[in-house]
Amino acid sequence: MSEVKSIFGNFDEIELNDDDRNLVELCKDFIKESKEFTDYLIIEDDRNKNNIRWYSSNELFVSGMTMLIIHQELIEGTIQDYKNKHGLTSIIKKFESMFRKVITHNEETIRPYEYLINFNECEKRIEGYEV
């Protein structure tokens, strides 16, 4: 996550408007949420290796992964709205590149623990949230 913090350092040095700040805050929230979720996955992976799984971990991980996916889609939609409003500015180019790196890092971090997550159930829930 230090790479991500250094990228945000670059944003702190640039004059940001409200829309820019909103994107940065959404991404910071996503990073925090991703880290907390990954921490739970690591703990449950250890429990699984010791054959002491937590009884409600399946529900926790489906809910957590569903929220991460929705959060990511929200940010992607906000990026598109920003581009529609402001065009392809240098700030949005940097932000979009940084966000792609965050997503890639998140996917790589979660990959070893995917066996703990029922992705079919996540998909069902996401379809239920769509309007």
N, C-alpha and C positions, 0 to 999 in steps of 0.2 A: 504494500500500500504506500510505501514511501515514494514510488514513482508517481502515483496519483496525487499525493500531497504536493510534490514539486510542480506538477502541472497546474494545480490550483494556485500555487504561488505565482505563476505567470498571470493568471486571471486577476489576482489581487493587485497586480501592478498596472492593469489596464483600466481605463475609465469605463465603467459598466453602466448601462441604463437598467431600468427596472426589469425588462424582459431578460436581459443578460443575467442579472443577479438571480432571477427566478430559476433559470436553467441551472446555474451553478448550485443553488440550494437544493433543487430536486436531485441533482446528481450526488451531492454530498449525503443526502438522506438515503439514496439508493445504496451508496457504498457502505454506510453504517448498517443498513438493514441486511445487506449481503454478508457483511462480516459477522454479524450476530447469528444469522442463519447458518453460516458455515461453522461457527463455533459449536452450535448445537449438533450439527452433523458429525463433527469430530468426536464429540463426547459420546454420541449414540453409537458411532462406529466402534469406539473402545468398549462400550457396554456390550455390543453385539459380539465382539471378539471374545469377551469373557462370559458370553451366554447369559447376560442379565439385562436384556432389552427393557426399556421403559414401556409400560403398558400403553401409554397414549402417544408414543412417538410417531406412529403412522399418521395420525390425524394432524399432529403438529407439523410434520414435514410436508404433507399435502397442502395445508393452509399456508405455510411459509413459502413454499415454492410457487404456489398460485399467486400470492401477493407480490413476490419478486417479478414474476412474468408480467403481471398487470402494471406494476410500477415501471418496468422497463418500457412497456408499450405506451404508457403515459408520457414518459420522457421523449420517446421517439415521436409521438404525436405533437408534443410541445415544440420539438425541434422543427418539425414540418410547419407548424403554425408560425413559428419565428421566421422561417425562410419565406413563407408566403407574405408576411408582414414587412420584413426588413430586407429581403433578398439574401443572396449568398455572401454575407459579410466575412471579413477575416476572422472576426470573433467566433461566428458560428462554425466556420471551417475548423478552427482550433478546437472548439468545444466538441464538435461532432467526432473529430479524430480522437480526442481524449475519451469520449464516451464509448467509442468502439473498443478502445484499449481496456476500459473498465469492464465491458461486457465479456471480452475475450478472457481477461484475467478471472472473472467470476466463473465462467464456464469451465476453465481449466481447474480452478480450485474445487468446484463442486463435483467434477467428473468422478473422482474416486469414491464418492459417497452416493452416487446416483441409485445404487441398489436399495437405498433406504427410502426412496421417494417413489410413490405410485403416480407416474406421469399421466396415466390414463384418467385417473381421478382428478388430477389437476386440470386436464383438458375439459372434462365435464363441467367442472366448476367455472372455468373461464367462459365456456359457452353459456352458462347460466347467468354470468355477469353482463354479457353483451346485450346491448339494447337494440 
